């Protein structure tokens, strides 16, 4: 199948991500109850990095983050997250585009 007709998941699989162990570029600020914006990120993040745990807290796994900025626009101004660019040489490595 050509890349043109591939599903989004298949296209995302083509990208590579160099994990910076112990130094995530996105962190979620401590919260007792997640904001609506954080909850929205569980469905809005194109890489699926945000998830709700069994205790009702939102967690992030930044491995595989596309650095698209969706969470920065939605959550950073309200203080829900801290977002920085990954250190040089780490982060997403796009294969196509």
C-alpha positions as CSV (number, residue, x, y, z in Angstrom):
1,X,0.0,0.0,0.0
2,X,1.3,3.4,-0.8
3,X,1.8,6.0,1.9
4,X,-1.0,8.1,0.2
5,X,-3.7,5.6,1.0
6,X,-2.4,4.6,4.5
7,X,-4.3,5.2,7.7
8,X,-3.1,7.8,10.1
9,X,-1.7,5.1,12.5
10,X,0.3,3.6,9.7
11,X,1.8,7.0,8.8
12,X,2.6,7.7,12.4
13,X,4.4,4.4,12.6
14,X,6.9,5.7,10.0
15,X,8.1,8.4,12.3
16,X,10.8,7.6,14.9
17,X,11.2,9.0,18.4
18,X,14.4,9.3,20.3
19,X,13.4,9.1,24.0
20,X,15.3,11.4,26.4
21,X,15.1,9.1,29.4
22,X,14.4,10.9,32.6
23,X,13.9,14.3,31.0
24,X,10.4,14.5,29.5
25,X,9.8,17.7,27.5
26,X,6.1,17.8,28.7
27,X,5.0,17.5,32.3
28,X,1.5,17.8,33.8
29,X,1.2,20.0,36.9
30,X,-0.1,18.2,40.0
31,X,-3.9,18.4,40.1
32,X,-6.6,17.0,42.4
33,X,-9.2,17.1,39.7
34,X,-8.1,17.4,36.0
35,X,-9.3,20.5,34.1
36,X,-11.6,20.2,31.1
37,X,-8.6,21.0,28.9
38,X,-6.5,18.1,30.3
39,X,-9.4,15.7,29.9
40,X,-9.9,16.9,26.3
41,X,-6.3,16.1,25.6
42,X,-7.1,12.4,26.0
43,X,-8.9,12.6,22.7
44,X,-7.3,15.6,21.0
45,X,-3.7,14.5,21.2
46,X,-2.9,13.0,17.7
47,X,-0.2,10.8,19.1
48,X,-2.4,9.5,22.0
49,X,0.1,10.7,24.7
50,X,-2.5,11.7,27.3
51,X,-4.6,9.1,29.2
52,X,-6.8,9.0,32.3
53,X,-5.6,6.6,35.0
54,X,-7.8,4.6,37.4
55,X,-7.7,7.3,40.0
56,X,-9.2,9.9,37.5
57,X,-5.9,11.7,37.0
58,X,-4.5,12.6,33.6
59,X,-1.1,11.3,32.8
60,X,1.2,11.8,29.9
61,X,3.6,9.5,28.2
62,X,5.6,11.9,26.0
63,X,7.3,9.1,24.1
64,X,6.0,9.4,20.6
65,X,4.9,13.0,21.0
66,X,4.6,14.7,17.5
67,X,5.4,18.1,19.0
68,X,2.4,19.5,17.1
69,X,1.6,22.1,19.8
70,X,-2.1,21.0,20.5
71,X,-1.5,20.7,24.2
72,X,0.5,23.9,24.3
73,X,-2.4,25.9,22.8
74,X,-5.0,24.2,25.0
75,X,-3.2,23.6,28.3
76,X,0.0,25.6,28.7
77,X,-1.7,29.1,29.1
78,X,-3.8,27.8,32.0
79,X,-0.9,26.2,33.8
80,X,-2.0,22.6,33.3
81,X,1.3,21.6,31.7
82,X,4.9,22.6,31.3
83,X,6.1,22.2,27.7
84,X,9.6,22.6,26.4
85,X,11.3,21.6,23.2
86,X,13.1,18.3,23.6
87,X,16.9,18.6,24.1
88,X,18.9,18.6,20.8
89,X,18.9,15.3,19.1
90,X,15.9,14.0,21.0
91,X,12.2,13.9,20.2
92,X,10.3,13.1,17.0
93,X,12.2,12.2,13.8
94,X,9.8,12.6,10.9
95,X,10.4,10.2,8.0
96,X,7.9,11.7,5.6
97,X,7.4,15.4,5.2
